[in-house]
């Protein structure tokens, strides 16, 4: 991933990115029902590497499956590229875990940028203490084999009602996760950086007692000059 793009996206909120995407007609890019196990105080940013689960069938999903070196869940953990985000389609079903602390620790050691599921993680408290951003719906103790079969790697999936294509850009903050189509990631990032600068200026103005009418959104010309002076002063 372009490191300049990664740096830009590391400094903007999911909320700001959602507005930039909304301006381009994309209304449904925030993964629903997913939140960080533990707030990290920094953004997760990386291209998507995907894993799809389907409903488990008893004759195909016994514990012996984990001995299979080609098991898709294990392969995903060992092949998700460093700097990417592993995104899992767990059918919005947290009754069985998408993964546990050992697999997520392996992802962390391999340099993966983060992990997202619209299901749940087992050992969630342990995962939350790791130095890797992890997002799920809630803790879940049963192994994935009880309800989910890991099937497909790095193909289009649905995660939390959002379409995720391989190499889409995934950004997560301390609130939630958003998916940016790769083709427009650069322009969205540039706009989000500009929006963030103005929003920071607005917050400073509001804290100083300025009414929001005409300030946010900016409809009064006087704020154009004030914002320009603020940017010069703040080197933004």
C-alpha positions in Angstrom: 0.0 0.0 0.0 1.2 3.5 -0.8 2.6 4.7 2.6 1.6 8.3 1.9 -2.0 7.2 1.5 -1.7 5.1 4.7 -0.4 8.1 6.6 -3.2 10.3 5.4 -5.9 7.8 6.4 -4.2 7.2 9.8 -5.0 10.8 10.7 -8.7 11.1 9.8 -11.9 9.7 11.5 -14.2 7.1 10.0 -17.0 9.7 10.4 -15.1 12.1 8.2 -14.4 9.4 5.6 -18.1 8.4 5.6 -19.0 12.0 4.7 -16.5 12.1 1.9 -17.9 8.9 0.5 -21.4 10.1 0.9 -20.5 13.1 -1.3 -19.6 10.5 -4.0 -22.9 8.7 -3.6 -21.6 5.9 -1.4 -24.0 5.6 1.6 -23.3 2.1 2.9 -19.6 1.7 3.6 -19.4 1.6 7.4 -19.4 -2.1 8.6 -22.5 -2.4 10.8 -22.5 -3.8 14.3 -18.7 -4.0 14.6 -16.6 -2.2 17.2 -13.1 -2.4 18.6 -12.5 -5.0 21.3 -10.2 -2.3 22.9 -9.7 1.2 21.7 -6.1 1.6 20.5 -6.0 5.4 20.1 -4.7 5.0 16.5 -6.3 4.1 13.2 -6.2 0.7 11.6 -5.4 1.1 7.9 -4.7 -1.4 5.2 -5.9 -3.2 2.0 -8.5 -5.9 2.6 -7.6 -9.6 2.6 -10.9 -11.6 2.9 -12.1 -14.8 4.4 -15.7 -16.1 3.9 -17.5 -18.5 6.2 -20.7 -20.4 5.3 -23.0 -22.3 7.6 -21.3 -25.4 9.0 -22.4 -28.9 8.1 -21.7 -31.6 10.6 -20.1 -34.1 8.3 -17.6 -31.4 7.1 -16.8 -29.6 10.4 -15.2 -31.8 13.1 -12.2 -30.8 15.2 -10.0 -32.9 12.9 -10.4 -30.2 10.3 -7.9 -28.1 12.2 -5.3 -30.8 11.4 -5.7 -30.1 7.7 -2.8 -27.8 6.6 -5.1 -26.5 3.8 -7.8 -25.4 6.2 -8.9 -22.0 4.9 -8.9 -20.2 8.3 -5.4 -21.4 9.0 -4.2 -20.5 5.5 -5.7 -17.0 5.8 -3.7 -16.4 9.0 -0.5 -17.6 7.3 -1.0 -15.8 3.9 -2.7 -12.5 4.8 0.0 -10.1 3.6 1.8 -7.8 6.1 0.1 -4.4 6.2 -3.2 -5.8 5.1 -6.4 -6.2 7.1 -8.0 -9.6 7.4 -11.7 -9.1 7.0 -14.0 -12.0 7.7 -17.6 -12.7 6.6 -19.0 -14.6 9.5 -22.6 -14.1 8.4 -23.2 -11.5 11.2 -23.4 -14.5 13.5 -21.3 -14.2 16.7 -22.6 -17.5 18.3 -19.4 -19.2 17.2 -16.0 -17.5 17.1 -14.4 -16.4 13.9 -10.9 -16.8 15.5 -9.2 -16.8 18.9 -6.2 -15.2 20.6 -3.6 -17.6 19.1 -4.5 -17.0 15.5 -4.8 -13.2 16.1 -1.4 -13.2 17.8 0.0 -15.0 14.8 -1.4 -12.2 12.6 0.1 -9.6 14.8 3.6 -11.2 14.7 3.3 -11.5 10.9 2.8 -7.7 10.6 -0.9 -7.8 9.6 -2.5 -4.3 10.2 -5.7 -5.5 11.8 -8.5 -8.0 11.9 -12.3 -7.5 11.4 -15.2 -9.9 11.7 -19.0 -9.4 11.7 -19.1 -12.3 14.1 -17.2 -12.7 17.4 -13.8 -13.6 18.8 -13.0 -16.1 21.5 -10.4 -15.0 24.1 -11.6 -11.5 23.4 -10.0 -9.9 26.5 -6.6 -11.4 25.5 -7.0 -10.2 21.9 -7.8 -6.8 23.2 -4.5 -6.6 25.0 -2.5 -7.4 21.9 -0.8 -4.7 19.8 -3.1 -5.3 16.8 -6.5 -3.6 16.2 -9.3 -6.1 16.3 -13.0 -5.5 15.6 -16.0 -7.7 16.2 -19.6 -7.7 17.4 -19.1 -9.4 20.8 -17.1 -12.1 22.6 -17.9 -15.7 21.5 -16.4 -18.9 23.1 -17.5 -21.8 20.8 -15.1 -22.7 18.0 -16.0 -21.6 14.6 -16.5 -25.2 13.5 -19.7 -25.5 15.5 -21.5 -23.1 13.2 -19.2 -21.8 10.5 -17.2 -23.4 7.8 -14.2 -21.4 6.5 -14.4 -21.7 2.7 -13.1 -18.9 0.4 -10.0 -16.7 0.6 -9.5 -13.3 -0.9 -12.8 -13.0 -2.8 -15.6 -10.5 -2.6 -17.5 -10.9 0.7 -20.2 -9.2 2.7 -19.1 -8.0 6.2 -21.7 -6.3 8.4 -23.9 -5.5 5.4 -21.0 -4.0 3.4 -19.5 -5.4 0.2 -15.7 -5.9 0.7 -13.5 -6.6 -2.3 -9.9 -7.7 -2.1 -7.6 -4.7 -1.8 -10.4 -2.3 -0.9 -8.9 0.1 1.7 -10.1 -0.6 5.2 -9.9 2.0 7.9 -10.9 1.5 11.6 -10.8 4.0 14.4 -11.9 3.8 18.0 -15.6 3.9 16.9 -16.0 1.6 13.9 -14.7 0.4 10.5 -15.2 1.8 7.0 -14.4 0.3 3.5 -13.1 2.6 0.8 -13.2 1.4 -2.9 -9.6 1.2 -3.9 -10.1 3.2 -7.1 -11.1 6.4 -5.2 -9.0 5.9 -2.0 -6.5 8.6 -2.9 -9.1 11.3 -3.6 -11.2 10.4 -0.6 -8.1 10.5 1.6 -7.1 14.0 0.3 -10.6 15.4 0.9 -10.7 13.8 4.4 -7.4 15.4 5.4 -8.8 18.8 4.3 -12.1 18.2 6.1 -10.3 17.2 9.2 -8.3 20.4 9.2 -11.5 22.5 9.0 -13.2 20.4 11.6 -10.3 21.0 14.0 -10.6 24.7 13.3 -14.4 24.5 13.9 -13.9 22.8 17.3 -11.5 25.4 18.4 -14.0 28.1 17.4 -16.9 26.5 19.1 -15.0 26.0 22.3 -14.3 29.7 22.2 -18.0 30.5 22.0 -18.6 30.9 18.2 -22.1 29.9 17.0 -22.2 27.1 14.5 -24.5 28.9 12.0 -22.3 29.9 9.1 -19.3 28.2 10.6 -20.3 24.5 10.2 -21.0 24.1 7.3 -19.0 27.1 6.2 -21.5 29.5 4.6 -20.1 32.8 5.8 -17.2 34.2 3.9 -15.5 35.6 7.0 -14.6 32.1 8.1 -12.7 31.4 4.9 -10.1 34.1 5.9 -10.1 33.0 9.5 -9.5 29.4 8.6 -6.7 30.3 6.2 -5.0 32.3 9.0 -5.5 29.4 11.4 -3.9 26.9 9.0 -0.9 29.1 8.5 -0.6 29.5 12.3 -1.0 25.8 13.0 1.0 24.7 9.9 -1.9 22.6 8.7 
